[in-house]
Amino acid sequence: MKLFLQSSSGQPALALWNGGVVFERVYAPMERVDYRAELESALETAGQRREGLEGIIIDIGPGRLGATRSAVAFANGLGFALSIPLLPLNAFQILGIYAEASFARPCLVLRKAARRQYHWALVRGGQIAEHGFGSDATVAPDFQGPVVVVGDGSAETVALPTLPDALWPGLTLAPASALAGLAAELKPVSGPVVPLVESKGVGDVA
């Protein structure tokens, strides 16, 4: 069984996964989470023990850096204490691969940075095809065609001049069931992981 933590959207989520969702809780946006207490509660609810954890799937961003740092720090500490591997996923993989499969079109993921700026990535064929950083008026992938846009922002706040045929479903957080489509991305690392502070590191998590 694995622990799955998401935090880069600013809305924390904690799940237990064992080939399917054993437990899942999504918290209020920007809620402060005591991950130790919440994990113990989740394990008790699911009738599981901490010793049964075999790995920690951790969202490393980019996105809300403070919230992501807290979750990553907890994952690093727990992984060390239990001698279990960490499996880092960037936010673009988690949300983009899930949304592309769900809506059957390439997915543009937006993660809010400072002020009116965004980290962004275009996911096509289950892979990050393009990524960058820009203001709400300069998110402009080379790809032109129908896309689904997920993450932060909305059609009213973000201009997409190269993507006129965009679907905005209002999806900001992937459910734990998204892990079923992310098996190929779950690669354990040795040692601690660090949050992504910029989108150019999205290919450097292994």
TIGUBA-13407 format. One line per field, with one value per residue: residue number from 1; residue in three letters; x, y, z of N, C-alpha, C, O, CB in turn. Coordinates in steps of 0.02 Angstrom, whole numbers, plus 50000, padded with zeros to 5 digits. Glycine has a CB too. Example, Ala and Ser with C-alpha at 12.3 -4.5 7.8 and 13.67 -1.06 7.14 Angstrom:
residues 2
zagu 1, 2
kollum ALA, SER
nx 50660, 50642
ny 49716, 49888
nz 50390, 50354
cax 50615, 50684
cay 49775, 49947
caz 50390, 50357
cx 50660, 50645
cy 49835, 50002
cz 50390, 50394
ox 50712, 50670
oy 49834, 50057
oz 50423, 50402
cbx 50565, 50704
cby 49776, 49970
cbz 50452, 50286
***
This chain:
residues 206
zagu 1, 2, 3, 4, 5, 6, 7, 8, 9, 10, 11, 12, 13, 14, 15, 16, 17, 18, 19, 20, 21, 22, 23, 24, 25, 26, 27, 28, 29, 30, 31, 32, 33, 34, 35, 36, 37, 38, 39, 40, 41, 42, 43, 44, 45, 46, 47, 48, 49, 50, 51, 52, 53, 54, 55, 56, 57, 58, 59, 60, 61, 62, 63, 64, 65, 66, 67, 68, 69, 70, 71, 72, 73, 74, 75, 76, 77, 78, 79, 80, 81, 82, 83, 84, 85, 86, 87, 88, 89, 90, 91, 92, 93, 94, 95, 96, 97, 98, 99, 100, 101, 102, 103, 104, 105, 106, 107, 108, 109, 110, 111, 112, 113, 114, 115, 116, 117, 118, 119, 120, 121, 122, 123, 124, 125, 126, 127, 128, 129, 130, 131, 132, 133, 134, 135, 136, 137, 138, 139, 140, 141, 142, 143, 144, 145, 146, 147, 148, 149, 150, 151, 152, 153, 154, 155, 156, 157, 158, 159, 160, 161, 162, 163, 164, 165, 166, 167, 168, 169, 170, 171, 172, 173, 174, 175, 176, 177, 178, 179, 180, 181, 182, 183, 184, 185, 186, 187, 188, 189, 190, 191, 192, 193, 194, 195, 196, 197, 198, 199, 200, 201, 202, 203, 204, 205, 206
kollum MET, LYS, LEU, PHE, LEU, GLN, SER, SER, SER, GLY, GLN, PRO, ALA, LEU, ALA, LEU, TRP, ASN, GLY, GLY, VAL, VAL, PHE, GLU, ARG, VAL, TYR, ALA, PRO, MET, GLU, ARG, VAL, ASP, TYR, ARG, ALA, GLU, LEU, GLU, SER, ALA, LEU, GLU, THR, ALA, GLY, GLN, ARG, ARG, GLU, GLY, LEU, GLU, GLY, ILE, ILE, ILE, ASP, ILE, GLY, PRO, GLY, ARG, LEU, GLY, ALA, THR, ARG, SER, ALA, VAL, ALA, PHE, ALA, ASN, GLY, LEU, GLY, PHE, ALA, LEU, SER, ILE, PRO, LEU, LEU, PRO, LEU, ASN, ALA, PHE, GLN, ILE, LEU, GLY, ILE, TYR, ALA, GLU, ALA, SER, PHE, ALA, ARG, PRO, CYS, LEU, VAL, LEU, ARG, LYS, ALA, ALA, ARG, ARG, GLN, TYR, HIS, TRP, ALA, LEU, VAL, ARG, GLY, GLY, GLN, ILE, ALA, GLU, HIS, GLY, PHE, GLY, SER, ASP, ALA, THR, VAL, ALA, PRO, ASP, PHE, GLN, GLY, PRO, VAL, VAL, VAL, VAL, GLY, ASP, GLY, SER, ALA, GLU, THR, VAL, ALA, LEU, PRO, THR, LEU, PRO, ASP, ALA, LEU, TRP, PRO, GLY, LEU, THR, LEU, ALA, PRO, ALA, SER, ALA, LEU, ALA, GLY, LEU, ALA, ALA, GLU, LEU, LYS, PRO, VAL, SER, GLY, PRO, VAL, VAL, PRO, LEU, VAL, GLU, SER, LYS, GLY, VAL, GLY, ASP, VAL, ALA
nx 50042, 50022, 50055, 49981, 50008, 49949, 49976, 50010, 49913, 49862, 49756, 49754, 49771, 49751, 49785, 49765, 49831, 49813, 49827, 49703, 49588, 49602, 49579, 49530, 49548, 49502, 49550, 49500, 49525, 49685, 49695, 49774, 49867, 49893, 49994, 50043, 49949, 49836, 49870, 49877, 49744, 49684, 49739, 49686, 49548, 49544, 49578, 49712, 49892, 50034, 50153, 50124, 50141, 50218, 50277, 50288, 50196, 50223, 50173, 50268, 50254, 50270, 50195, 50092, 50209, 50239, 50143, 50174, 50306, 50286, 50215, 50308, 50416, 50362, 50341, 50475, 50528, 50448, 50471, 50607, 50603, 50529, 50600, 50561, 50529, 50521, 50411, 50414, 50304, 50275, 50164, 50108, 50111, 50025, 49897, 49883, 49898, 49792, 49682, 49695, 49665, 49536, 49460, 49491, 49575, 49720, 49803, 49816, 49901, 49889, 49979, 49974, 50087, 50183, 50096, 50013, 50053, 50102, 50154, 50162, 50111, 50098, 50016, 50028, 49981, 50007, 50127, 50237, 50238, 50268, 50325, 50324, 50338, 50242, 50151, 49976, 49936, 50021, 50031, 50069, 50075, 50161, 50083, 49932, 49763, 49619, 49606, 49602, 49591, 49662, 49687, 49748, 49674, 49561, 49447, 49414, 49519, 49641, 49727, 49730, 49800, 49841, 49760, 49614, 49506, 49470, 49431, 49364, 49351, 49354, 49435, 49545, 49616, 49675, 49586, 49619, 49603, 49663, 49789, 49786, 49813, 49942, 50045, 50161, 50238, 50278, 50415, 50533, 50645, 50810, 50852, 50810, 50676, 50648, 50547, 50482, 50527, 50518, 50458, 50549, 50611, 50536, 50566, 50661, 50646, 50679
ny 49941, 50114, 50284, 50433, 50598, 50758, 50930, 51045, 51120, 51201, 51150, 51031, 50850, 50683, 50513, 50334, 50200, 50048, 49978, 50015, 50138, 50151, 50237, 50408, 50581, 50747, 50909, 51074, 51218, 51290, 51245, 51210, 51068, 50937, 50821, 50704, 50672, 50660, 50555, 50449, 50445, 50412, 50284, 50214, 50224, 50151, 50028, 49991, 49978, 50081, 50018, 49945, 50023, 50043, 50135, 50310, 50417, 50569, 50734, 50852, 50978, 51099, 51239, 51296, 51347, 51350, 51262, 51147, 51123, 51090, 50967, 50890, 50890, 50817, 50694, 50660, 50644, 50540, 50438, 50414, 50375, 50256, 50184, 50174, 50193, 50350, 50412, 50524, 50637, 50759, 50902, 50923, 50797, 50722, 50787, 50818, 50698, 50624, 50709, 50718, 50587, 50578, 50674, 50654, 50734, 50836, 50906, 51057, 51111, 51222, 51302, 51408, 51540, 51672, 51827, 51871, 51758, 51602, 51432, 51315, 51172, 51068, 50920, 50782, 50629, 50565, 50617, 50752, 50875, 51008, 51146, 51287, 51456, 51595, 51752, 51791, 51830, 51777, 51639, 51526, 51395, 51302, 51209, 51195, 51177, 51080, 51080, 51029, 51127, 51133, 51147, 51295, 51459, 51530, 51542, 51673, 51738, 51702, 51721, 51633, 51640, 51555, 51447, 51436, 51346, 51290, 51189, 51214, 51134, 51162, 51088, 51059, 50975, 50811, 50657, 50522, 50404, 50430, 50377, 50253, 50271, 50314, 50227, 50200, 50310, 50304, 50303, 50251, 50346, 50369, 50432, 50600, 50704, 50856, 51005, 51064, 51218, 51286, 51273, 51219, 51110, 50996, 50877, 50818, 50736, 50608
nz 50000, 49964, 50009, 49953, 49915, 49878, 49844, 49773, 49710, 49803, 49868, 49979, 49973, 50027, 50011, 50018, 49930, 49847, 49724, 49700, 49764, 49932, 50036, 50040, 50057, 50031, 50063, 50121, 50014, 50034, 50164, 50319, 50352, 50463, 50430, 50490, 50591, 50509, 50425, 50519, 50558, 50435, 50413, 50521, 50493, 50375, 50421, 50423, 50447, 50488, 50461, 50352, 50241, 50085, 50004, 49954, 49862, 49796, 49763, 49685, 49636, 49499, 49588, 49721, 49826, 49965, 50024, 49953, 49993, 50128, 50121, 50050, 50139, 50245, 50180, 50149, 50279, 50332, 50240, 50264, 50399, 50394, 50304, 50168, 49991, 49901, 49778, 49666, 49582, 49459, 49457, 49332, 49270, 49354, 49348, 49211, 49132, 49181, 49148, 49007, 48968, 49018, 48948, 48817, 48735, 48701, 48844, 48931, 49068, 49201, 49328, 49460, 49491, 49563, 49580, 49432, 49357, 49278, 49289, 49159, 49063, 48919, 48892, 48792, 48720, 48840, 48882, 48930, 48820, 48793, 48892, 49003, 49064, 49106, 49095, 49129, 49005, 48914, 48899, 48788, 48700, 48569, 48505, 48414, 48419, 48474, 48650, 48824, 48967, 49124, 49303, 49377, 49357, 49232, 49092, 49092, 49152, 49097, 48949, 48798, 48661, 48556, 48564, 48529, 48534, 48666, 48805, 48964, 49105, 49240, 49325, 49454, 49535, 49538, 49559, 49676, 49607, 49486, 49489, 49432, 49298, 49298, 49318, 49243, 49269, 49398, 49481, 49591, 49696, 49761, 49918, 49980, 49910, 49818, 49808, 49650, 49589, 49475, 49306, 49215, 49268, 49251, 49188, 49264, 49377, 49411
cax 50000, 50060, 50026, 49981, 49998, 49948, 49973, 50031, 49856, 49838, 49704, 49787, 49734, 49787, 49752, 49799, 49821, 49838, 49799, 49638, 49584, 49584, 49555, 49545, 49519, 49521, 49541, 49478, 49580, 49732, 49690, 49835, 49856, 49940, 49997, 50053, 49884, 49789, 49890, 49857, 49671, 49669, 49757, 49637, 49485, 49551, 49597, 49780, 49946, 50088, 50204, 50102, 50158, 50274, 50304, 50252, 50189, 50221, 50167, 50323, 50243, 50269, 50131, 50095, 50272, 50237, 50104, 50211, 50363, 50263, 50200, 50370, 50455, 50332, 50356, 50545, 50538, 50414, 50507, 50669, 50587, 50504, 50644, 50521, 50548, 50478, 50397, 50392, 50269, 50261, 50093, 50086, 50098, 49967, 49835, 49881, 49886, 49723, 49634, 49698, 49629, 49465, 49426, 49511, 49608, 49780, 49787, 49859, 49896, 49913, 49990, 49985, 50148, 50173, 50057, 49971, 50097, 50086, 50191, 50115, 50137, 50051, 50024, 50001, 50001, 50031, 50194, 50242, 50264, 50294, 50314, 50351, 50317, 50221, 50097, 49910, 49925, 50073, 50033, 50061, 50110, 50166, 50028, 49869, 49711, 49575, 49637, 49567, 49634, 49648, 49732, 49728, 49653, 49497, 49442, 49407, 49580, 49701, 49720, 49765, 49792, 49853, 49715, 49546, 49457, 49490, 49379, 49383, 49304, 49360, 49469, 49608, 49647, 49659, 49567, 49668, 49595, 49707, 49850, 49780, 49842, 50008, 50091, 50225, 50274, 50296, 50484, 50563, 50710, 50849, 50864, 50753, 50656, 50640, 50494, 50500, 50512, 50507, 50435, 50601, 50634, 50485, 50593, 50720, 50625, 50703
cay 50000, 50175, 50348, 50480, 50666, 50813, 50994, 51102, 51161, 51240, 51111, 50968, 50787, 50626, 50451, 50270, 50166, 49979, 49956, 50049, 50187, 50123, 50294, 50472, 50641, 50810, 50961, 51139, 51257, 51324, 51219, 51184, 50996, 50900, 50759, 50647, 50655, 50640, 50488, 50401, 50440, 50375, 50214, 50185, 50218, 50098, 49965, 49976, 49999, 50119, 49970, 49917, 50068, 50021, 50191, 50373, 50453, 50639, 50789, 50898, 51042, 51165, 51264, 51332, 51322, 51337, 51201, 51090, 51110, 51055, 50897, 50856, 50880, 50761, 50633, 50643, 50620, 50476, 50389, 50398, 50340, 50189, 50153, 50158, 50239, 50404, 50410, 50593, 50654, 50831, 50918, 50917, 50727, 50699, 50815, 50818, 50631, 50607, 50749, 50700, 50524, 50588, 50717, 50632, 50787, 50859, 50943, 51111, 51118, 51286, 51305, 51478, 51562, 51737, 51878, 51843, 51717, 51531, 51377, 51279, 51116, 51036, 50848, 50748, 50559, 50545, 50645, 50824, 50894, 51076, 51176, 51353, 51501, 51658, 51789, 51769, 51850, 51750, 51566, 51516, 51336, 51297, 51168, 51229, 51128, 51073, 51058, 51040, 51167, 51116, 51179, 51361, 51506, 51518, 51574, 51745, 51767, 51682, 51725, 51579, 51662, 51501, 51391, 51462, 51293, 51261, 51168, 51230, 51098, 51182, 51035, 51084, 50923, 50743, 50609, 50469, 50353, 50446, 50337, 50195, 50288, 50343, 50174, 50206, 50368, 50294, 50280, 50268, 50380, 50359, 50495, 50646, 50740, 50928, 51032, 51102, 51289, 51313, 51221, 51189, 51050, 50943, 50814, 50801, 50713, 50540
caz 50000, 49958, 50028, 49897, 49939, 49830, 49879, 49732, 49688, 49859, 49900, 49995, 49968, 50053, 49992, 50024, 49866, 49844, 49660, 49700, 49818, 49997, 50075, 50008, 50086, 50000, 50113, 50095, 49984, 50078, 50232, 50349, 50365, 50505, 50392, 50534, 50621, 50457, 50403, 50570, 50553, 50374, 50423, 50567, 50457, 50325, 50453, 50402, 50493, 50455, 50438, 50288, 50187, 50044, 49966, 49960, 49799, 49819, 49715, 49699, 49603, 49529, 49611, 49785, 49851, 50037, 50036, 49925, 50036, 50189, 50105, 50031, 50200, 50281, 50142, 50158, 50347, 50340, 50200, 50299, 50461, 50379, 50253, 50108, 49938, 49877, 49706, 49651, 49520, 49454, 49453, 49263, 49258, 49393, 49323, 49139, 49105, 49199, 49109, 48937, 48961, 49034, 48899, 48750, 48697, 48736, 48905, 48954, 49141, 49228, 49400, 49476, 49525, 49594, 49545, 49379, 49317, 49281, 49260, 49117, 49022, 48874, 48893, 48732, 48719, 48906, 48894, 48929, 48753, 48798, 48957, 49007, 49118, 49076, 49127, 49108, 48936, 48871, 48898, 48716, 48673, 48496, 48482, 48398, 48411, 48533, 48712, 48887, 49011, 49193, 49350, 49400, 49305, 49199, 49026, 49103, 49181, 49060, 48876, 48761, 48591, 48507, 48579, 48532, 48546, 48730, 48852, 49033, 49148, 49310, 49362, 49483, 49575, 49513, 49611, 49687, 49555, 49430, 49494, 49387, 49234, 49308, 49339, 49207, 49295, 49469, 49483, 49656, 49696, 49823, 49952, 49983, 49850, 49830, 49766, 49590, 49596, 49408, 49261, 49175, 49299, 49250, 49163, 49304, 49442, 49426
cx 50044, 50020, 50033, 49964, 50000, 49942, 49984, 49974, 49834, 49780, 49733, 49741, 49780, 49749, 49796, 49781, 49851, 49812, 49729, 49637, 49559, 49553, 49573, 49511, 49547, 49503, 49517, 49537, 49619, 49726, 49757, 49822, 49912, 49945, 50007, 49986, 49835, 49806, 49867, 49781, 49650, 49682, 49706, 49570, 49486, 49568, 49666, 49830, 50000, 50142, 50186, 50117, 50221, 50306, 50261, 50254, 50178, 50220, 50221, 50314, 50261, 50198, 50140, 50155, 50271, 50201, 50142, 50271, 50343, 50250, 50263, 50413, 50428, 50348, 50429, 50558, 50508, 50450, 50571, 50655, 50565, 50547, 50604, 50536, 50496, 50472, 50370, 50357, 50262, 50187, 50066, 50070, 50032, 49902, 49828, 49866, 49815, 49673, 49635, 49658, 49554, 49428, 49445, 49535, 49670, 49761, 49839, 49847, 49926, 49922, 50012, 50051, 50134, 50133, 50012, 50013, 50083, 50144, 50141, 50150, 50081, 50066, 49989, 50026, 50030, 50100, 50191, 50276, 50295, 50284, 50347, 50325, 50298, 50167, 50030, 49895, 49974, 50082, 50018, 50101, 50114, 50108, 49966, 49817, 49668, 49615, 49586, 49615, 49614, 49699, 49704, 49708, 49586, 49498, 49437, 49472, 49643, 49687, 49761, 49759, 49801, 49805, 49643, 49493, 49475, 49429, 49404, 49335, 49307, 49393, 49536, 49648, 49627, 49636, 49620, 49662, 49637, 49771, 49847, 49811, 49913, 50061, 50160, 50269, 50299, 50364, 50516, 50631, 50745, 50862, 50803, 50737, 50648, 50583, 50522, 50481, 50502, 50492, 50490, 50629, 50587, 50512, 50649, 50702, 50652, 50774
cy 50062, 50235, 50395, 50549, 50715, 50879, 51054, 51145, 51209, 51207, 51042, 50908, 50731, 50563, 50392, 50230, 50097, 49946, 49983, 50095, 50152, 50176, 50357, 50528, 50702, 50866, 51026, 51176, 51295, 51302, 51194, 51112, 50970, 50830, 50697, 50625, 50630, 50571, 50436, 50391, 50399, 50301, 50180, 50174, 50160, 50030, 49942, 50000, 50036, 50073, 49938, 49962, 50045, 50076, 50252, 50408, 50526, 50688, 50840, 50966, 51040, 51187, 51303, 51307, 51307, 51273, 51140, 51072, 51071, 50982, 50858, 50843, 50822, 50695, 50612, 50613, 50551, 50421, 50367, 50356, 50268, 50151, 50130, 50211, 50294, 50399, 50479, 50598, 50729, 50842, 50910, 50844, 50705, 50723, 50809, 50751, 50609, 50644, 50732, 50636, 50534, 50626, 50702, 50690, 50808, 50906, 50996, 51120, 51185, 51280, 51376, 51489, 51629, 51783, 51846, 51803, 51644, 51488, 51339, 51222, 51089, 50961, 50819, 50676, 50535, 50571, 50721, 50845, 50963, 51100, 51245, 51392, 51568, 51692, 51765, 51788, 51817, 51674, 51545, 51456, 51339, 51258, 51210, 51176, 51124, 51049, 51063, 51076, 51154, 51150, 51245, 51405, 51486, 51554, 51650, 51778, 51751, 51684, 51670, 51594, 51607, 51443, 51415, 51410, 51256, 51246, 51181, 51195, 51118, 51130, 51061, 51030, 50855, 50699, 50556, 50414, 50367, 50404, 50276, 50208, 50315, 50291, 50181, 50263, 50358, 50261, 50300, 50302, 50363, 50428, 50540, 50678, 50813, 50954, 51066, 51174, 51323, 51256, 51188, 51125, 50991, 50877, 50787, 50774, 50644, 50541
cz 50000, 49982, 49969, 49924, 49881, 49868, 49833, 49706, 49743, 49895, 49916, 49987, 49992, 50035, 50008, 49962, 49869, 49781, 49650, 49760, 49881, 50041, 50037, 50046, 50051, 50049, 50080, 50064, 50037, 50151, 50257, 50371, 50409, 50474, 50436, 50563, 50569, 50430, 50454, 50568, 50492, 50382, 50468, 50532, 50408, 50355, 50434, 50455, 50454, 50427, 50372, 50229, 50151, 50004, 49974, 49892, 49817, 49760, 49732, 49665, 49530, 49547, 49675, 49824, 49925, 50054, 50011, 49968, 50099, 50175, 50087, 50092, 50240, 50247, 50151, 50227, 50357, 50301, 50234, 50361, 50448, 50329, 50193, 50055, 49927, 49802, 49687, 49584, 49517, 49442, 49382, 49245, 49291, 49360, 49247, 49108, 49120, 49156, 49035, 48925, 48972, 48980, 48827, 48706, 48735, 48793, 48919, 49029, 49161, 49303, 49417, 49512, 49557, 49549, 49492, 49330, 49328, 49256, 49217, 49081, 48980, 48875, 48831, 48732, 48785, 48923, 48894, 48865, 48753, 48870, 48958, 49066, 49086, 49116, 49100, 49035, 48888, 48877, 48826, 48692, 48597, 48467, 48469, 48383, 48474, 48593, 48769, 48933, 49083, 49239, 49372, 49342, 49276, 49132, 49034, 49126, 49141, 48985, 48844, 48687, 48540, 48515, 48585, 48549, 48610, 48773, 48923, 49081, 49222, 49354, 49388, 49520, 49547, 49571, 49619, 49635, 49493, 49431, 49448, 49319, 49238, 49326, 49307, 49234, 49366, 49474, 49549, 49649, 49762, 49853, 49950, 49916, 49869, 49785, 49703, 49600, 49529, 49359, 49221, 49205, 49293, 49224, 49206, 49372, 49459, 49452
ox 50097, 49958, 50086, 49910, 50046, 49906, 49969, 49986, 49793, 49757, 49737, 49680, 49840, 49688, 49858, 49722, 49909, 49779, 49699, 49681, 49503, 49506, 49625, 49453, 49607, 49447, 49516, 49594, 49590, 49750, 49794, 49773, 49971, 49905, 49980, 49969, 49797, 49761, 49841, 49757, 49605, 49642, 49686, 49539, 49437, 49573, 49680, 49812, 50011, 50172, 50228, 50106, 50271, 50358, 50204, 50307, 50128, 50262, 50220, 50360, 50268, 50149, 50189, 50153, 50298, 50226, 50141, 50286, 50378, 50272, 50271, 50444, 50467, 50366, 50443, 50593, 50539, 50459, 50588, 50689, 50582, 50534, 50613, 50553, 50437, 50519, 50310, 50378, 50245, 50151, 50007, 50021, 49989, 49857, 49774, 49824, 49781, 49625, 49583, 49621, 49513, 49369, 49419, 49517, 49672, 49710, 49899, 49792, 49981, 49878, 50062, 50069, 50077, 50136, 49976, 50010, 50055, 50178, 50083, 50211, 50023, 50122, 49930, 50086, 50073, 50129, 50148, 50336, 50344, 50238, 50392, 50293, 50335, 50140, 50027, 49847, 49970, 50136, 49960, 50156, 50074, 50085, 49949, 49826, 49680, 49653, 49534, 49674, 49556, 49748, 49645, 49723, 49557, 49544, 49454, 49481, 49694, 49639, 49820, 49717, 49773, 49808, 49614, 49440, 49493, 49382, 49460, 49283, 49267, 49381, 49578, 49707, 49568, 49663, 49661, 49712, 49648, 49803, 49899, 49833, 49941, 50116, 50211, 50329, 50338, 50371, 50524, 50668, 50713, 50881, 50752, 50779, 50641, 50572, 50577, 50424, 50481, 50511, 50480, 50666, 50597, 50482, 50682, 50737, 50649, 50803
oy 50064, 50237, 50398, 50558, 50714, 50882, 51111, 51201, 51253, 51231, 50999, 50913, 50732, 50560, 50398, 50226, 50088, 49894, 49974, 50092, 50128, 50163, 50360, 50523, 50709, 50868, 51032, 51165, 51329, 51337, 51161, 51098, 50979, 50786, 50644, 50566, 50583, 50532, 50384, 50334, 50358, 50259, 50123, 50122, 50125, 49981, 49882, 50036, 50023, 50088, 49908, 49942, 50029, 50066, 50248, 50426, 50543, 50684, 50869, 51006, 50986, 51157, 51339, 51253, 51256, 51233, 51087, 51014, 51026, 50939, 50801, 50789, 50781, 50646, 50552, 50563, 50507, 50365, 50307, 50306, 50223, 50093, 50073, 50267, 50287, 50383, 50490, 50567, 50760, 50797, 50893, 50830, 50675, 50682, 50795, 50746, 50580, 50614, 50731, 50631, 50502, 50611, 50734, 50694, 50800, 50940, 50983, 51134, 51202, 51255, 51401, 51451, 51642, 51778, 51799, 51813, 51624, 51506, 51332, 51223, 51086, 50940, 50829, 50664, 50491, 50550, 50751, 50833, 50975, 51076, 51259, 51365, 51593, 51664, 51723, 51763, 51828, 51648, 51547, 51464, 51373, 51271, 51255, 51134, 51161, 51001, 51096, 51057, 51163, 51179, 51252, 51390, 51434, 51592, 51687, 51838, 51784, 51653, 51661, 51564, 51611, 51394, 51415, 51427, 51197, 51286, 51160, 51223, 51094, 51129, 51082, 51040, 50843, 50704, 50546, 50379, 50322, 50396, 50249, 50161, 50338, 50310, 50169, 50264, 50399, 50200, 50360, 50288, 50346, 50475, 50522, 50679, 50831, 50927, 51092, 51190, 51380, 51199, 51133, 51089, 50940, 50825, 50739, 50787, 50623, 50489
oz 50032, 49977, 49937, 49953, 49841, 49918, 49854, 49683, 49731, 49946, 49872, 49994, 49978, 50043, 50011, 49944, 49890, 49783, 49597, 49803, 49884, 50079, 50004, 50065, 50042, 50075, 50019, 50085, 50080, 50196, 50220, 50405, 50394, 50490, 50420, 50561, 50582, 50414, 50435, 50575, 50495, 50361, 50456, 50540, 50399, 50319, 50428, 50501, 50394, 50376, 50339, 50172, 50183, 49973, 49998, 49867, 49850, 49715, 49786, 49664, 49501, 49525, 49683, 49853, 49947, 50093, 50043, 49978, 50120, 50214, 50108, 50098, 50266, 50279, 50160, 50233, 50388, 50325, 50233, 50374, 50487, 50313, 50170, 50072, 49942, 49767, 49690, 49535, 49568, 49419, 49373, 49210, 49259, 49347, 49222, 49063, 49078, 49131, 49003, 48876, 48938, 48968, 48780, 48647, 48796, 48791, 48920, 49051, 49141, 49338, 49391, 49557, 49577, 49487, 49508, 49269, 49380, 49208, 49237, 49070, 49001, 48860, 48820, 48744, 48785, 48973, 48862, 48856, 48717, 48904, 48918, 49112, 49043, 49163, 49055, 49006, 48827, 48862, 48805, 48666, 48565, 48411, 48507, 48339, 48521, 48588, 48763, 48937, 49101, 49215, 49385, 49284, 49292, 49117, 48988, 49120, 49152, 48961, 48860, 48652, 48485, 48478, 48639, 48576, 48608, 48777, 48940, 49097, 49262, 49415, 49349, 49533, 49534, 49626, 49575, 49621, 49453, 49380, 49429, 49286, 49188, 49347, 49339, 49223, 49391, 49472, 49563, 49602, 49812, 49819, 49922, 49871, 49927, 49731, 49703, 49618, 49525, 49370, 49194, 49172, 49327, 49238, 49187, 49421, 49517, 49466
cbx 49952, 50083, 50060, 49932, 50051, 49889, 50022, 50071, 49798, 49818, 49639, 49815, 49708, 49798, 49733, 49781, 49852, 49816, 49797, 49579, 49539, 49646, 49586, 49523, 49534, 49484, 49606, 49447, 49554, 49721, 49638, 49858, 49852, 49917, 50054, 50103, 49855, 49789, 49966, 49878, 49639, 49709, 49827, 49627, 49469, 49603, 49548, 49795, 49975, 50118, 50215, 50030, 50166, 50252, 50312, 50283, 50131, 50280, 50095, 50388, 50282, 50299, 50082, 50029, 50326, 50203, 50035, 50233, 50397, 50200, 50150, 50410, 50455, 50256, 50340, 50588, 50508, 50341, 50523, 50707, 50532, 50433, 50683, 50444, 50557, 50507, 50345, 50451, 50200, 50304, 50081, 50140, 50156, 49971, 49829, 49945, 49937, 49711, 49648, 49771, 49655, 49460, 49440, 49452, 49560, 49828, 49781, 49844, 49933, 49863, 50044, 49928, 50209, 50240, 50103, 49933, 50171, 50023, 50225, 50082, 50167, 50056, 49993, 50023, 50049, 50032, 50243, 50281, 50208, 50258, 50341, 50337, 50374, 50198, 50104, 49857, 49930, 50139, 49982, 50081, 50074, 50233, 50012, 49877, 49740, 49517, 49700, 49540, 49630, 49650, 49801, 49785, 49705, 49437, 49382, 49353, 49588, 49724, 49742, 49735, 49840, 49925, 49737, 49528, 49454, 49538, 49359, 49382, 49318, 49292, 49480, 49593, 49628, 49721, 49499, 49659, 49521, 49725, 49861, 49707, 49800, 50004, 50062, 50213, 50231, 50242, 50525, 50569, 50702, 50916, 50923, 50767, 50591, 50706, 50452, 50464, 50568, 50568, 50385, 50657, 50648, 50426, 50617, 50764, 50550, 50699
cby 50000, 50186, 50377, 50459, 50684, 50805, 50995, 51077, 51116, 51308, 51105, 50970, 50774, 50631, 50451, 50232, 50207, 49939, 49881, 49997, 50246, 50092, 50295, 50471, 50645, 50821, 50973, 51182, 51305, 51399, 51162, 51228, 50956, 50898, 50764, 50663, 50716, 50691, 50484, 50425, 50510, 50403, 50207, 50230, 50283, 50118, 49911, 50009, 49938, 50169, 49916, 49903, 50140, 49966, 50173, 50418, 50424, 50653, 50821, 50867, 51097, 51215, 51208, 51323, 51372, 51395, 51206, 51106, 51176, 51089, 50894, 50898, 50945, 50770, 50643, 50706, 50668, 50480, 50417, 50462, 50376, 50194, 50095, 50155, 50201, 50473, 50353, 50639, 50619, 50863, 50988, 50944, 50684, 50725, 50888, 50842, 50580, 50622, 50823, 50690, 50472, 50625, 50789, 50598, 50847, 50894, 50896, 51178, 51059, 51343, 51253, 51505, 51566, 51769, 51931, 51900, 51733, 51516, 51330, 51327, 51060, 51065, 50818, 50784, 50547, 50472, 50620, 50851, 50891, 51124, 51131, 51390, 51511, 51647, 51865, 51799, 51925, 51783, 51533, 51578, 51271, 51264, 51113, 51277, 51059, 51025, 51101, 50972, 51243, 51039, 51188, 51393, 51508, 51542, 51548, 51758, 51744, 51611, 51795, 51509, 51716, 51476, 51356, 51494, 51245, 51308, 51093, 51308, 51025, 51197, 50972, 51140, 50929, 50712, 50577, 50440, 50349, 50520, 50314, 50176, 50338, 50395, 50106, 50216, 50429, 50250, 50308, 50205, 50457, 50320, 50531, 50700, 50711, 50967, 51083, 51072, 51324, 51354, 51249, 51238, 51062, 50965, 50823, 50861, 50712, 50496
cbz 50061, 49885, 50092, 49840, 49991, 49779, 49934, 49674, 49668, 49837, 49855, 50066, 49895, 50131, 49918, 50090, 49810, 49907, 49657, 49703, 49799, 50032, 50148, 49934, 50162, 49930, 50152, 50152, 49932, 50074, 50236, 50410, 50299, 50582, 50342, 50590, 50657, 50400, 50393, 50640, 50550, 50315, 50452, 50628, 50420, 50275, 50435, 50334, 50531, 50503, 50491, 50290, 50213, 49997, 49892, 50015, 49754, 49864, 49716, 49678, 49639, 49481, 49620, 49826, 49836, 50073, 50004, 49853, 50057, 50217, 50046, 49979, 50242, 50287, 50068, 50149, 50396, 50318, 50132, 50319, 50498, 50352, 50283, 50125, 49873, 49898, 49688, 49652, 49516, 49399, 49478, 49215, 49284, 49465, 49343, 49112, 49135, 49273, 49118, 48914, 49009, 49099, 48914, 48716, 48685, 48687, 48964, 48916, 49177, 49211, 49423, 49519, 49474, 49611, 49513, 49341, 49332, 49239, 49316, 49066, 49068, 48802, 48959, 48665, 48664, 48910, 48841, 48992, 48702, 48748, 49014, 48944, 49172, 49005, 49115, 49152, 48929, 48886, 48949, 48678, 48695, 48476, 48534, 48337, 48395, 48517, 48728, 48918, 48994, 49204, 49321, 49440, 49250, 49243, 48987, 49155, 49251, 49081, 48850, 48778, 48577, 48513, 48645, 48467, 48485, 48767, 48842, 49045, 49142, 49337, 49317, 49531, 49650, 49478, 49594, 49757, 49535, 49432, 49565, 49379, 49200, 49362, 49323, 49133, 49292, 49504, 49423, 49699, 49687, 49808, 49922, 50035, 49819, 49816, 49806, 49527, 49635, 49384, 49214, 49164, 49370, 49208, 49093, 49311, 49446, 49362
***
